[in-house]
Amino acid sequence: MRAFTAAAVQVAPVPAPLSPETIRTNLDTCVEMTRRCVEATGAELVVLPETASTGFTPGCSKEELWDLVTELPGAMIEPIQAVARELGVHICFGTYERGPERGVVYNSSVLIGPSGDLLGTYRKTHPFCSEIVSGGGWVTPGDTVTVCDTELGRIGMIICFDGDYPELSRIQAVQGAEVICRPSALLRSADIWDLTSRARAYDNHVYVIGANAVGADPAGVLYFGNSHIVTPIGHIVAKAATHPGWVTARLDPAEALSSLTPGSSVGQAFDHLRDRNLDLIRNHREDLERPAETSFPHAPIHRGEAG
C-alpha cells in the first residue's frame, strides 16, 4: 500500500417511486458529486453509499426491481466507470444487481479502476432482516469474498450490515486487504455505525472507509449520513454530517500503526503476537465451525414460549 487520499461521499437518492428516470438522476448525482469531490480534494479512492443507484428500500417487488436494474457490468455502473476514467481515480459504488432469474437481485458493491475497468464485484453476504428474501424482502445473499489488487494497495469490500460481523472483514485481512470499503445505508443508530467500523478497523489493523446514505429513499426511509474514515488503530479521522457532501483523509501506511493514538510519542508493535491468533484458530477450529443456534450463541434459547 502507498499513501493516498481517500474520500467517503454521501448522496441522497430521489425520494420518489423507483423508475428508469429516478435511476438516471441518481447516477447523475453520483457522477457530479464524485467529480466535485475529486476536483476539490485530489482523492484517488472515492467510496459512495450502498445502493446509491436506487436508494436502499425500493418500494417495489423483487421482480419489479429486477426489471429496473442490470447485470454487472452493465448500464447501472457505466456512468461511474466513465467518471472514474475521466478523473483517473478508483471508485467503490453500491448498486442492486440483476441475478440470473427474474426476482433474484443482489445488493452489490463494485470497485472500478482509474481506466474505468471493473476490478471486482462483491455481493452482500449479510443482508439486513428487512431486505433478505427469506424475511420477505428483495435481496438474495451473496457467498463470496472480494479483495482487489490495485495500484493503491489491496482493497476489500463489505456492505453495511456486513460490518456487524467480524468474520468477513477478518477473511479479507487474511487475504491481504489493507483498506476495506463499507458502502452503507445504515438504518440504526450512529453509535452502532461508528462502533462497528472502528471495531473492524482495529480487529484487523486496516483502514475502513464508510460511506452512508442521506435523505429519503423511494419508500420514504430516512438516513443519517455520518460517513467516516477510520484508521487501523480505530480512530475516526474524518466524519461527515447528515447532508450530501464528503469527507477525506490521507491514508499513510508509514503512520498507520506508528503510535498508540494519533500524535502520541508512545510507539507500539504487534509482531510478537503475529501468530497467536492463528494458534487460537487452529486449537479451536471445532468451536469456530460449529453452527450457532442463534445470533447470540451464549444465550439460552426458549422454544415454544409465548411473547
VOPAGU-2260 file (C-alpha; in pm, 1 decimal, decimal comma):
REM VOPAGU-2260
SITE   aa  ch    i         X         Y         Z
SITE  MET   A    0       0,0       0,0       0,0
SITE  ARG   A    1     115,1     351,1     -75,6
SITE  ALA   A    2      -4,7     676,1      78,8
SITE  PHE   A    3    -308,2     832,3     -87,8
SITE  THR   A    4    -616,6    1044,7     -17,3
SITE  ALA   A    5    -948,4     863,4      20,8
SITE  ALA   A    6   -1298,6    1008,9      27,5
SITE  ALA   A    7   -1636,1     894,4     157,0
SITE  VAL   A    8   -1910,1    1066,1     -42,6
SITE  GLN   A    9   -2268,3    1066,1      83,6
SITE  VAL   A   10   -2557,3    1126,2    -154,9
SITE  ALA   A   11   -2936,1    1125,2    -127,7
SITE  PRO   A   12   -3147,2     922,3    -372,4
SITE  VAL   A   13   -3451,6    1065,7    -543,9
SITE  PRO   A   14   -3735,7    1032,3    -283,9
SITE  ALA   A   15   -3990,0     915,2    -542,3
SITE  PRO   A   16   -4115,1     582,9    -679,1
SITE  LEU   A   17   -3832,5     394,5    -843,6
SITE  SER   A   18   -3820,8     424,7   -1223,0
SITE  PRO   A   19   -3566,5     440,4   -1505,7
SITE  GLU   A   20   -3580,0     820,3   -1472,6
SITE  THR   A   21   -3503,1     825,7   -1099,5
SITE  ILE   A   22   -3217,5     579,3   -1151,1
SITE  ARG   A   23   -3066,8     802,6   -1420,4
SITE  THR   A   24   -3096,1    1101,7   -1187,1
SITE  ASN   A   25   -2931,7     910,3    -902,0
SITE  LEU   A   26   -2642,7     806,7   -1126,7
SITE  ASP   A   27   -2603,0    1166,1   -1247,8
SITE  THR   A   28   -2588,9    1281,8    -884,0
SITE  CYS   A   29   -2321,1    1025,8    -800,1
SITE  VAL   A   30   -2114,0    1130,3   -1100,8
SITE  GLU   A   31   -2142,2    1500,2   -1019,8
SITE  MET   A   32   -2059,9    1455,7    -650,4
SITE  THR   A   33   -1761,5    1236,2    -737,7
SITE  ARG   A   34   -1634,0    1492,7    -985,0
SITE  ARG   A   35   -1671,4    1778,7    -735,4
SITE  CYS   A   36   -1506,2    1580,8    -456,2
SITE  VAL   A   37   -1203,5    1478,1    -660,4
SITE  GLU   A   38   -1155,3    1826,3    -802,2
SITE  ALA   A   39   -1168,8    1975,3    -451,7
SITE  THR   A   40    -961,2    1718,7    -263,4
SITE  GLY   A   41    -746,9    1519,3    -505,0
SITE  ALA   A   42    -891,6    1194,1    -372,0
SITE  GLU   A   43    -767,4     881,8    -550,8
SITE  LEU   A   44   -1027,4     648,7    -396,2
SITE  VAL   A   45   -1391,9     753,8    -370,7
SITE  VAL   A   46   -1646,2     542,7    -182,1
SITE  LEU   A   47   -2018,2     600,7    -246,4
SITE  PRO   A   48   -2310,3     460,8     -43,3
SITE  GLU   A   49   -2487,8     127,9     -62,2
SITE  THR   A   50   -2744,3     104,8    -345,7
SITE  ALA   A   51   -2661,4     460,3    -448,2
SITE  SER   A   52   -2816,6     399,5    -790,2
SITE  THR   A   53   -3165,6     341,0    -649,0
SITE  GLY   A   54   -3186,2     406,7    -277,1
SITE  PHE   A   55   -3198,0     119,6     -28,7
SITE  THR   A   56   -3568,8      39,4      12,3
SITE  PRO   A   57   -3700,0       9,2    -344,3
SITE  GLY   A   58   -4071,1      28,6    -262,0
SITE  CYS   A   59   -4149,2    -239,2    -520,5
SITE  SER   A   60   -4138,9    -617,3    -556,5
SITE  LYS   A   61   -3816,2    -804,2    -619,6
SITE  GLU   A   62   -3946,6    -888,0    -967,3
SITE  GLU   A   63   -4009,3    -520,9   -1046,3
SITE  LEU   A   64   -3668,3    -430,0    -904,5
SITE  TRP   A   65   -3506,0    -699,5   -1122,3
SITE  ASP   A   66   -3667,6    -540,0   -1426,8
SITE  LEU   A   67   -3524,2    -198,3   -1338,0
SITE  VAL   A   68   -3162,8    -294,9   -1269,2
SITE  THR   A   69   -2899,5    -466,4   -1485,3
SITE  GLU   A   70   -2630,0    -727,9   -1471,5
SITE  LEU   A   71   -2277,5    -619,2   -1377,9
SITE  PRO   A   72   -2100,8    -494,5   -1574,8
SITE  GLY   A   73   -2390,6    -311,8   -1732,4
SITE  ALA   A   74   -2580,2      14,2   -1757,4
SITE  MET   A   75   -2607,5      51,1   -1376,3
SITE  ILE   A   76   -2236,0     126,2   -1349,4
SITE  GLU   A   77   -2140,1     263,6   -1692,1
SITE  PRO   A   78   -2165,1     632,3   -1584,2
SITE  ILE   A   79   -1948,6     552,9   -1280,3
SITE  GLN   A   80   -1693,5     378,6   -1499,7
SITE  ALA   A   81   -1689,5     681,5   -1728,6
SITE  VAL   A   82   -1621,7     931,6   -1449,0
SITE  ALA   A   83   -1353,6     704,2   -1297,9
SITE  ARG   A   84   -1184,5     703,0   -1639,0
SITE  GLU   A   85   -1229,1    1079,4   -1680,7
SITE  LEU   A   86   -1075,1    1157,7   -1341,0
SITE  GLY   A   87    -825,7     870,7   -1324,8
SITE  VAL   A   88    -948,6     750,6    -983,9
SITE  HIS   A   89   -1073,2     437,2    -810,3
SITE  ILE   A   90   -1444,0     431,1    -717,5
SITE  CYS   A   91   -1631,8     192,9    -489,2
SITE  PHE   A   92   -2001,2     208,7    -575,2
SITE  GLY   A   93   -2310,2      35,6    -436,4
SITE  THR   A   94   -2596,0     -80,4    -657,3
SITE  TYR   A   95   -2855,2    -351,9    -691,4
SITE  GLU   A   96   -2754,3    -616,4    -945,7
SITE  ARG   A   97   -2978,4    -830,1   -1164,8
SITE  GLY   A   98   -2932,8   -1201,7   -1096,2
SITE  PRO   A   99   -2974,3   -1498,7   -1332,2
SITE  GLU   A  100   -3352,5   -1531,3   -1288,1
SITE  ARG   A  101   -3628,2   -1271,0   -1257,8
SITE  GLY   A  102   -3666,1   -1179,7    -891,6
SITE  VAL   A  103   -3307,0   -1270,5    -799,0
SITE  VAL   A  104   -3146,7    -940,4    -700,5
SITE  TYR   A  105   -2811,0    -892,2    -530,2
SITE  ASN   A  106   -2707,7    -598,2    -314,9
SITE  SER   A  107   -2367,3    -541,7    -469,6
SITE  SER   A  108   -2061,3    -322,7    -446,7
SITE  VAL   A  109   -1815,8    -272,4    -730,9
SITE  LEU   A  110   -1460,9    -143,9    -737,9
SITE  ILE   A  111   -1376,5      44,6   -1056,0
SITE  GLY   A  112   -1020,6     133,6   -1151,7
SITE  PRO   A  113    -882,9     458,2   -1299,2
SITE  SER   A  114    -906,0     314,3   -1650,9
SITE  GLY   A  115   -1277,3     252,6   -1598,0
SITE  ASP   A  116   -1228,5    -123,0   -1571,4
SITE  LEU   A  117   -1438,2    -325,3   -1327,3
SITE  LEU   A  118   -1180,6    -462,6   -1083,4
SITE  GLY   A  119   -1417,4    -659,3    -863,0
SITE  THR   A  120   -1777,6    -715,9    -758,1
SITE  TYR   A  121   -1893,5    -811,3    -410,3
SITE  ARG   A  122   -2246,4    -929,7    -326,0
SITE  LYS   A  123   -2367,8    -860,1      27,6
SITE  THR   A  124   -2340,0   -1176,5     235,3
SITE  HIS   A  125   -2529,4   -1045,0     541,0
SITE  PRO   A  126   -2848,2    -874,1     416,1
SITE  PHE   A  127   -3045,7    -692,3     685,6
SITE  CYS   A  128   -3356,8    -865,4     817,4
SITE  SER   A  129   -3591,3    -640,5     618,6
SITE  GLU   A  130   -3414,2    -686,5     284,0
SITE  ILE   A  131   -3335,7   -1059,3     270,8
SITE  VAL   A  132   -3571,9   -1271,8      59,8
SITE  SER   A  133   -3618,0   -1527,4     337,7
SITE  GLY   A  134   -3763,3   -1247,9     552,1
SITE  GLY   A  135   -3997,9   -1122,6     282,1
SITE  GLY   A  136   -3752,2    -877,4     128,4
SITE  TRP   A  137   -3589,4    -841,8    -212,2
SITE  VAL   A  138   -3220,4    -936,6    -176,0
SITE  THR   A  139   -3062,5   -1276,9    -239,0
SITE  PRO   A  140   -2741,8   -1311,7     -33,0
SITE  GLY   A  141   -2402,2   -1349,1    -193,6
SITE  ASP   A  142   -2149,6   -1610,5     -84,0
SITE  THR   A  143   -1805,7   -1487,2    -190,4
SITE  VAL   A  144   -1532,8   -1257,8     -54,7
SITE  THR   A  145   -1375,0    -989,6    -272,6
SITE  VAL   A  146   -1031,3    -832,8    -231,8
SITE  CYS   A  147    -883,7    -641,7    -528,1
SITE  ASP   A  148    -522,5    -566,5    -615,4
SITE  THR   A  149    -485,0    -201,0    -710,8
SITE  GLU   A  150    -202,2      47,4    -754,7
SITE  LEU   A  151    -310,9     199,6    -421,1
SITE  GLY   A  152    -297,5    -127,7    -228,8
SITE  ARG   A  153    -521,6    -428,2    -166,1
SITE  ILE   A  154    -881,2    -316,1    -123,1
SITE  GLY   A  155   -1168,1    -522,8      17,3
SITE  MET   A  156   -1540,3    -451,8      23,1
SITE  ILE   A  157   -1815,9    -508,8     276,2
SITE  ILE   A  158   -2166,0    -360,7     269,6
SITE  CYS   A  159   -2343,2    -201,9     566,6
SITE  PHE   A  160   -2474,6    -484,5     793,9
SITE  ASP   A  161   -2173,9    -698,1     694,6
SITE  GLY   A  162   -1977,5    -473,6     929,2
SITE  ASP   A  163   -2162,8    -611,5    1232,5
SITE  TYR   A  164   -1991,7    -946,7    1182,7
SITE  PRO   A  165   -1614,1    -982,4    1227,8
SITE  GLU   A  166   -1558,2   -1290,6    1012,8
SITE  LEU   A  167   -1595,1   -1131,6     667,4
SITE  SER   A  168   -1353,5    -847,8     740,1
SITE  ARG   A  169   -1111,8   -1094,5     901,8
SITE  ILE   A  170   -1110,2   -1313,4     591,1
SITE  GLN   A  171   -1033,3   -1007,4     378,8
SITE  ALA   A  172    -749,2    -905,8     609,0
SITE  VAL   A  173    -604,3   -1257,8     593,1
SITE  GLN   A  174    -627,0   -1230,1     214,0
SITE  GLY   A  175    -416,8    -915,1     237,5
SITE  ALA   A  176    -670,4    -630,6     242,0
SITE  GLU   A  177    -518,1    -305,8     367,2
SITE  VAL   A  178    -828,6     -90,9     311,2
SITE  ILE   A  179   -1190,8    -203,1     347,3
SITE  CYS   A  180   -1465,0      -1,9     179,9
SITE  ARG   A  181   -1805,4      -7,6     351,2
SITE  PRO   A  182   -2083,3     139,4     132,6
SITE  SER   A  183   -2388,8     167,9     356,9
SITE  ALA   A  184   -2746,2     278,4     401,7
SITE  LEU   A  185   -2745,1     224,7     776,1
SITE  LEU   A  186   -3086,6     235,7     940,2
SITE  ARG   A  187   -2984,8     207,7    1304,4
SITE  SER   A  188   -2800,2     437,3    1543,0
SITE  ALA   A  189   -2495,3     647,7    1471,5
SITE  ASP   A  190   -2329,3     481,9    1772,1
SITE  ILE   A  191   -2361,0     136,1    1611,7
SITE  TRP   A  192   -2234,2     275,5    1282,3
SITE  ASP   A  193   -1920,6     420,8    1442,0
SITE  LEU   A  194   -1864,4     124,8    1675,0
SITE  THR   A  195   -1875,2    -143,3    1408,3
SITE  SER   A  196   -1647,2      39,3    1163,9
SITE  ARG   A  197   -1397,9     112,8    1440,1
SITE  ALA   A  198   -1410,6    -247,8    1560,1
SITE  ARG   A  199   -1348,7    -392,8    1214,4
SITE  ALA   A  200   -1062,7    -148,4    1155,8
SITE  TYR   A  201    -895,5    -227,1    1487,7
SITE  ASP   A  202    -968,0    -601,6    1472,2
SITE  ASN   A  203    -766,9    -628,6    1155,3
SITE  HIS   A  204    -546,3    -315,7    1155,8
SITE  VAL   A  205    -690,6    -192,0     827,6
SITE  TYR   A  206    -838,2     137,4     715,3
SITE  VAL   A  207   -1219,1     137,7     690,0
SITE  ILE   A  208   -1396,3     390,1     466,3
SITE  GLY   A  209   -1768,0     402,1     539,6
SITE  ALA   A  210   -1995,8     599,4     305,7
SITE  ASN   A  211   -2350,7     619,7     442,5
SITE  ALA   A  212   -2661,0     741,8     262,0
SITE  VAL   A  213   -2852,8    1058,7     347,9
SITE  GLY   A  214   -3203,0    1177,5     265,1
SITE  ALA   A  215   -3505,0     957,3     196,1
SITE  ASP   A  216   -3525,0     652,4     -31,4
SITE  PRO   A  217   -3817,3     558,3    -261,0
SITE  ALA   A  218   -4006,3     407,8      34,6
SITE  GLY   A  219   -3957,7     720,8     247,0
SITE  VAL   A  220   -3697,3     569,7     482,6
SITE  LEU   A  221   -3456,2     832,8     620,8
SITE  TYR   A  222   -3077,1     802,2     651,1
SITE  PHE   A  223   -2840,0     997,6     874,7
SITE  GLY   A  224   -2510,6    1006,7     686,0
SITE  ASN   A  225   -2216,7    1045,9     925,9
SITE  SER   A  226   -1981,7     890,6     669,5
SITE  HIS   A  227   -1639,3     831,4     816,6
SITE  ILE   A  228   -1281,7     719,6     765,7
SITE  VAL   A  229   -1125,0     502,2    1036,9
SITE  THR   A  230    -755,5     429,5    1093,2
SITE  PRO   A  231    -604,6      86,3    1166,2
SITE  ILE   A  232    -592,7     178,7    1535,6
SITE  GLY   A  233    -965,2     250,6    1541,2
SITE  HIS   A  234    -968,8     630,5    1531,5
SITE  ILE   A  235   -1222,2     820,1    1323,8
SITE  VAL   A  236   -1012,6    1080,8    1143,9
SITE  ALA   A  237   -1288,5    1219,4     920,1
SITE  LYS   A  238   -1663,3    1231,7     980,0
SITE  ALA   A  239   -1946,7    1388,1     781,6
SITE  ALA   A  240   -2275,6    1541,2     894,2
SITE  THR   A  241   -2626,4    1449,5     775,3
SITE  HIS   A  242   -2645,8    1625,4     439,0
SITE  PRO   A  243   -2492,5    1544,8      98,8
SITE  GLY   A  244   -2117,4    1602,1      86,6
SITE  TRP   A  245   -1789,2    1425,1     150,8
SITE  VAL   A  246   -1506,4    1374,2     395,4
SITE  THR   A  247   -1146,2    1291,1     307,1
SITE  ALA   A  248    -832,9    1172,7     482,4
SITE  ARG   A  249    -475,8    1084,4     391,3
SITE  LEU   A  250    -410,5     712,4     435,0
SITE  ASP   A  251     -40,7     663,1     505,6
SITE  PRO   A  252      85,3     312,4     586,3
SITE  ALA   A  253     402,4     457,3     740,4
SITE  GLU   A  254     191,5     619,9    1011,3
SITE  ALA   A  255     -90,0     366,2    1042,9
SITE  LEU   A  256      47,1     173,4    1341,1
SITE  SER   A  257     328,6     400,0    1449,9
SITE  SER   A  258     178,1     506,0    1783,4
SITE  LEU   A  259     -83,0     414,6    2039,7
SITE  THR   A  260    -300,7     710,4    1939,1
SITE  PRO   A  261    -263,0     974,9    1667,6
SITE  GLY   A  262       4,8    1223,8    1768,5
SITE  SER   A  263     130,3    1015,4    2060,2
SITE  SER   A  264     502,1     975,4    2125,3
SITE  VAL   A  265     441,0     620,7    2251,1
SITE  GLY   A  266     503,0     360,2    1984,9
SITE  GLN   A  267     350,4      17,0    1957,4
SITE  ALA   A  268     434,8    -313,3    1791,3
SITE  PHE   A  269     237,4    -625,3    1707,7
SITE  ASP   A  270     496,3    -862,3    1562,4
SITE  HIS   A  271     531,3   -1053,0    1890,2
SITE  LEU   A  272     165,4   -1162,6    1858,4
SITE  ARG   A  273     170,1   -1217,9    1483,2
SITE  ASP   A  274      98,2   -1591,4    1502,5
SITE  ARG   A  275    -101,5   -1600,8    1824,8
SITE  ASN   A  276    -438,4   -1556,3    1654,1
SITE  LEU   A  277    -357,4   -1835,9    1410,2
SITE  ASP   A  278    -268,5   -2064,1    1702,6
SITE  LEU   A  279    -604,7   -1993,5    1864,4
SITE  ILE   A  280    -787,5   -2064,9    1538,3
SITE  ARG   A  281    -606,9   -2396,7    1497,4
SITE  ASN   A  282    -672,7   -2500,2    1856,3
SITE  HIS   A  283   -1042,1   -2405,6    1849,5
SITE  ARG   A  284   -1136,8   -2486,0    1490,0
SITE  GLU   A  285   -1416,5   -2718,5    1604,1
SITE  ASP   A  286   -1579,6   -2439,5    1803,1
SITE  LEU   A  287   -1546,9   -2194,2    1514,6
SITE  GLU   A  288   -1703,6   -2437,2    1266,7
SITE  ARG   A  289   -1996,3   -2538,7    1489,4
SITE  PRO   A  290   -2319,0   -2371,7    1367,9
SITE  ALA   A  291   -2468,1   -2126,8    1614,7
SITE  GLU   A  292   -2833,3   -2184,0    1701,1
SITE  THR   A  293   -2892,7   -1813,2    1749,6
SITE  SER   A  294   -2733,3   -1477,3    1680,9
SITE  PHE   A  295   -2634,2   -1485,0    2048,4
SITE  PRO   A  296   -2472,2   -1829,3    2082,2
SITE  HIS   A  297   -2402,9   -1780,6    2453,0
SITE  ALA   A  298   -2768,0   -1708,0    2537,1
SITE  PRO   A  299   -3033,8   -1969,2    2620,4
SITE  ILE   A  300   -3296,5   -2043,7    2357,4
SITE  HIS   A  301   -3658,0   -2056,8    2468,9
SITE  ARG   A  302   -3860,9   -2252,3    2217,3
SITE  GLY   A  303   -4237,5   -2269,7    2212,2
SITE  GLU   A  304   -4287,6   -1995,6    2468,7
SITE  ALA   A  305   -4524,4   -1705,7    2422,3
SITE  GLY   A  306   -4400,3   -1349,4    2388,5
